[in-house]
Amino acid sequence: MGIVIAIAGVLFAASALLAVYRIVRGPSVLDRVVAGDVLVSTVICALGAEMAINRHTDNLPVLLVLALFAVLGSFSVARFLPKRDRA
Protein backbone atom coordinates (compact mmCIF):
# COMPACT_ATOMS: atom_id res chain seq x y z
CA MET A 1 0.00 0.00 0.00
CA GLY A 2 2.89 2.35 0.69
CA ILE A 3 4.14 2.12 -2.89
CA VAL A 4 0.73 3.09 -4.27
CA ILE A 5 0.58 6.09 -1.93
CA ALA A 6 4.08 7.18 -2.97
CA ILE A 7 3.26 6.87 -6.67
CA ALA A 8 0.05 8.85 -6.20
CA GLY A 9 1.94 11.55 -4.33
CA VAL A 10 4.53 11.82 -7.08
CA LEU A 11 1.84 12.05 -9.75
CA PHE A 12 -0.07 14.73 -7.83
CA ALA A 13 3.15 16.70 -7.34
CA ALA A 14 4.07 16.43 -11.02
CA SER A 15 0.60 17.57 -12.05
CA ALA A 16 0.77 20.55 -9.70
CA LEU A 17 4.23 21.55 -10.93
CA LEU A 18 3.18 21.34 -14.58
CA ALA A 19 0.08 23.43 -13.86
CA VAL A 20 2.16 26.07 -12.08
CA TYR A 21 4.57 26.10 -15.02
CA ARG A 22 1.67 26.70 -17.41
CA ILE A 23 0.33 29.48 -15.17
CA VAL A 24 3.70 31.23 -15.25
CA ARG A 25 4.53 30.65 -18.92
CA GLY A 26 1.05 30.55 -20.46
CA PRO A 27 0.89 32.75 -23.54
CA SER A 28 -2.74 33.74 -23.02
CA VAL A 29 -5.13 34.45 -20.20
CA LEU A 30 -7.23 31.43 -21.13
CA ASP A 31 -4.22 29.11 -20.81
CA ARG A 32 -3.55 30.49 -17.34
CA VAL A 33 -7.17 30.06 -16.29
CA VAL A 34 -7.29 26.45 -17.48
CA ALA A 35 -4.01 25.75 -15.68
CA GLY A 36 -5.44 27.30 -12.52
CA ASP A 37 -8.45 25.02 -12.77
CA VAL A 38 -6.15 22.04 -13.23
CA LEU A 39 -4.16 23.10 -10.16
CA VAL A 40 -7.28 23.44 -8.02
CA SER A 41 -8.54 20.08 -9.29
CA THR A 42 -5.21 18.47 -8.43
CA VAL A 43 -5.36 19.88 -4.91
CA ILE A 44 -8.93 18.62 -4.52
CA CYS A 45 -7.92 15.14 -5.69
CA ALA A 46 -4.87 15.09 -3.42
CA LEU A 47 -6.97 16.10 -0.39
CA GLY A 48 -9.58 13.49 -1.31
CA ALA A 49 -6.91 10.81 -1.58
CA GLU A 50 -5.47 11.86 1.78
CA MET A 51 -8.91 11.60 3.35
CA ALA A 52 -9.43 8.15 1.85
CA ILE A 53 -6.03 6.91 2.99
CA ASN A 54 -6.41 8.19 6.55
CA ARG A 55 -10.14 7.37 6.73
CA HIS A 56 -11.46 10.71 7.95
CA THR A 57 -13.62 13.54 6.63
CA ASP A 58 -11.95 16.49 8.34
CA ASN A 59 -11.03 18.19 5.06
CA LEU A 60 -14.48 17.98 3.50
CA PRO A 61 -15.31 21.70 4.04
CA VAL A 62 -12.00 22.61 2.40
CA LEU A 63 -12.89 20.47 -0.61
CA LEU A 64 -16.26 22.16 -0.94
CA VAL A 65 -14.77 25.66 -0.74
CA LEU A 66 -12.11 24.79 -3.32
CA ALA A 67 -14.73 23.38 -5.67
CA LEU A 68 -16.87 26.50 -5.26
CA PHE A 69 -13.82 28.70 -5.87
CA ALA A 70 -12.98 26.81 -9.07
CA VAL A 71 -16.52 26.99 -10.45
CA LEU A 72 -17.00 30.68 -9.67
CA GLY A 73 -13.57 31.52 -11.07
CA SER A 74 -14.31 29.73 -14.31
CA PHE A 75 -17.70 31.40 -14.64
CA SER A 76 -16.28 34.86 -14.04
CA VAL A 77 -13.51 34.38 -16.61
CA ALA A 78 -15.97 32.95 -19.13
CA ARG A 79 -18.12 36.02 -18.63
CA PHE A 80 -15.19 38.45 -18.85
CA LEU A 81 -13.33 37.11 -21.91
CA PRO A 82 -16.05 37.62 -24.56
CA LYS A 83 -16.36 41.31 -23.57
CA ARG A 84 -12.59 41.70 -23.80
CA ASP A 85 -12.44 40.09 -27.26
CA ARG A 86 -15.01 42.53 -28.69
CA ALA A 87 -13.08 45.60 -27.56
C-alpha positions as CSV (number, residue, x, y, z in Angstrom):
1,M,0.0,0.0,0.0
2,G,2.9,2.3,0.7
3,I,4.1,2.1,-2.9
4,V,0.7,3.1,-4.3
5,I,0.6,6.1,-1.9
6,A,4.1,7.2,-3.0
7,I,3.3,6.9,-6.7
8,A,0.0,8.8,-6.2
9,G,1.9,11.6,-4.3
10,V,4.5,11.8,-7.1
11,L,1.8,12.1,-9.8
12,F,-0.1,14.7,-7.8
13,A,3.1,16.7,-7.3
14,A,4.1,16.4,-11.0
15,S,0.6,17.6,-12.0
16,A,0.8,20.6,-9.7
17,L,4.2,21.6,-10.9
18,L,3.2,21.3,-14.6
19,A,0.1,23.4,-13.9
20,V,2.2,26.1,-12.1
21,Y,4.6,26.1,-15.0
22,R,1.7,26.7,-17.4
23,I,0.3,29.5,-15.2
24,V,3.7,31.2,-15.2
25,R,4.5,30.6,-18.9
26,G,1.1,30.6,-20.5
27,P,0.9,32.7,-23.5
28,S,-2.7,33.7,-23.0
29,V,-5.1,34.4,-20.2
30,L,-7.2,31.4,-21.1
31,D,-4.2,29.1,-20.8
32,R,-3.5,30.5,-17.3
33,V,-7.2,30.1,-16.3
34,V,-7.3,26.5,-17.5
35,A,-4.0,25.7,-15.7
36,G,-5.4,27.3,-12.5
37,D,-8.5,25.0,-12.8
38,V,-6.1,22.0,-13.2
39,L,-4.2,23.1,-10.2
40,V,-7.3,23.4,-8.0
41,S,-8.5,20.1,-9.3
42,T,-5.2,18.5,-8.4
43,V,-5.4,19.9,-4.9
44,I,-8.9,18.6,-4.5
45,C,-7.9,15.1,-5.7
46,A,-4.9,15.1,-3.4
47,L,-7.0,16.1,-0.4
48,G,-9.6,13.5,-1.3
49,A,-6.9,10.8,-1.6
50,E,-5.5,11.9,1.8
51,M,-8.9,11.6,3.4
52,A,-9.4,8.1,1.9
53,I,-6.0,6.9,3.0
54,N,-6.4,8.2,6.6
55,R,-10.1,7.4,6.7
56,H,-11.5,10.7,7.9
57,T,-13.6,13.5,6.6
58,D,-12.0,16.5,8.3
59,N,-11.0,18.2,5.1
60,L,-14.5,18.0,3.5
61,P,-15.3,21.7,4.0
62,V,-12.0,22.6,2.4
63,L,-12.9,20.5,-0.6
64,L,-16.3,22.2,-0.9
65,V,-14.8,25.7,-0.7
66,L,-12.1,24.8,-3.3
67,A,-14.7,23.4,-5.7
68,L,-16.9,26.5,-5.3
69,F,-13.8,28.7,-5.9
70,A,-13.0,26.8,-9.1
71,V,-16.5,27.0,-10.5
72,L,-17.0,30.7,-9.7
73,G,-13.6,31.5,-11.1
74,S,-14.3,29.7,-14.3
75,F,-17.7,31.4,-14.6
76,S,-16.3,34.9,-14.0
77,V,-13.5,34.4,-16.6
78,A,-16.0,33.0,-19.1
79,R,-18.1,36.0,-18.6
80,F,-15.2,38.4,-18.9
81,L,-13.3,37.1,-21.9
82,P,-16.0,37.6,-24.6
83,K,-16.4,41.3,-23.6
84,R,-12.6,41.7,-23.8
85,D,-12.4,40.1,-27.3
86,R,-15.0,42.5,-28.7
87,A,-13.1,45.6,-27.6
